[in-house]
C-alpha cells in the first residue's frame, strides 16, 4: 500500500470521526437535560466515554491485531496532550470571557482527578522501567489501582454534579421540546458505533504508517493517531459551544482524559495478556 493512500485513509477516518462527533454532542445534551443527569455528569459519562472510544478501539486492536503496545500507550497519553490543547482552542472560539469562568466545581474535580490518575500511570511507567519484579504478573497492579480510582472518580463526580444542580440553573437550560429522548439515545448509539468503526480503521492505518515511514510505533501513536483519535473531543466540544453548553464541552474534554487513563490502560493490559 502506497504512503499516499495511507494518508488519504487517515484523512477519511478522521472525517468520519468528525462527522459523528457533531451528533454525539447534541444527543448527549438532550439526554443530559431530559433525564436530569446534568451537563457536568453527562459530559463525563456520555460525551467523554463516546469520544474516547477511538482510543479504546485503537489501543485494543493495536495490541491484539498488530502486537504494538507502544502504539496503544502512545495514543492514550498523546490524546491527553491534544485534549488539553482543545481547551485553549475553545477559549479562543468562545470570546465571551475566559471559558473556564463558566465551569463549575465539578469540572475542577474532573480535572484534578484526571491529574491524579495520570500521575499514578506515570509512576507505574517509571516503576516498570526500573524493575522487573512485576513482569511475570498477568496484569500490572498499577492498572488495577488506576481503574479503582477511576470508578471512585465517577462516583465523586456524580455526587458533586447532583449537589450543584439548582432550579435556577435548570430553568436556563434548553427544553428541547419536540425532541424525542428515545431518538436522541438512538442517534447517540449510532454515532458512537461510527466512531468505534473509524477507530479500528485508524489502528490499521497507524500500523501501515509505522512500517511505510520507518518510524517508531510510539512516535506514530503520540503524533498522528493521538491527534486523529482526539478529533471526536475537538468536534464534540465545539459543537457543545455552539449550543451554548460550555460546561458540557469542558467536562467532556477533561472526562476523556480521565477515561483514557482509568479504563483504556486496563483494557490494553487485559488485551496484552490475551
Secondary structure as GFF3:
##gff-version 3
##sequence-region A 1 274
A	DSSP	alpha_helix	3	35	.	.	.	ID=ss1
A	DSSP	alpha_helix	39	42	.	.	.	ID=ss2
A	DSSP	pi_helix	43	47	.	.	.	ID=ss3
A	DSSP	alpha_helix	48	51	.	.	.	ID=ss4
A	DSSP	alpha_helix	53	64	.	.	.	ID=ss5
A	DSSP	alpha_helix	69	94	.	.	.	ID=ss6
A	DSSP	three_ten_helix	99	102	.	.	.	ID=ss7
A	DSSP	alpha_helix	105	130	.	.	.	ID=ss8
A	DSSP	alpha_helix	141	164	.	.	.	ID=ss9
A	DSSP	alpha_helix	167	171	.	.	.	ID=ss10
A	DSSP	alpha_helix	181	213	.	.	.	ID=ss11
A	DSSP	alpha_helix	217	220	.	.	.	ID=ss12
A	DSSP	pi_helix	221	225	.	.	.	ID=ss13
A	DSSP	alpha_helix	226	229	.	.	.	ID=ss14
A	DSSP	alpha_helix	231	242	.	.	.	ID=ss15
A	DSSP	alpha_helix	246	259	.	.	.	ID=ss16
A	DSSP	pi_helix	260	264	.	.	.	ID=ss17
A	DSSP	alpha_helix	265	273	.	.	.	ID=ss18
###
